[in-house]
Amino acid sequence: MKTLELIFLNEMGRQAKLVVDEPREDVTEAEITSAMDAIIASGVFTTNGGNYVTKHSAKVIERTETVFEMAE
């Protein structure tokens, strides 16, 4: 499973994370930057420390899970 983590700074200077499940394989840095700018401009998201005010970073995380069945 892949996730895209968009990390912003809020009005108090604290990091706030927005996670997108299963991002497109071909998503570009320019698209991520543009999306983060739009999110900040919209003012839709707020945290205990206030609204998102600036971009901090973004990363794609790929996680592999293995489930083991336990015998009773």
FENLIN-V738456 format. One record per pair of residues at least 6 apart in sequence whose ideal C-beta (glycine too) atoms are under 6 Angstrom apart, sorted by sequence separation. I is the first residue (numbers start at 1). J is the second residue. D is the distance in whole Angstrom. If there is no record, write none. Layout:
i=I j=J d=D
i=I j=J d=D
This chain:
i=10 j=16 d=5
i=45 j=52 d=6
i=7 j=15 d=6
i=8 j=16 d=5
i=43 j=51 d=6
i=7 j=17 d=5
i=5 j=17 d=6
i=6 j=18 d=4
i=40 j=52 d=5
i=5 j=19 d=5
i=3 j=19 d=5
i=4 j=20 d=4
i=3 j=21 d=6
i=4 j=23 d=4
i=36 j=55 d=5
i=32 j=58 d=5
i=6 j=36 d=6
i=16 j=47 d=5
i=14 j=49 d=5
i=10 j=47 d=5
i=12 j=49 d=4
i=12 j=50 d=6
i=10 j=49 d=4
i=11 j=50 d=3
i=10 j=50 d=5
i=11 j=51 d=6
i=15 j=56 d=6
i=10 j=52 d=6
i=11 j=53 d=6
i=8 j=52 d=4
i=9 j=54 d=5
i=9 j=56 d=5
i=8 j=56 d=6
i=7 j=56 d=4
i=7 j=57 d=5
i=6 j=58 d=5
i=5 j=59 d=5
i=4 j=60 d=5
i=2 j=60 d=6
i=3 j=61 d=5
i=2 j=62 d=5
i=1 j=63 d=5
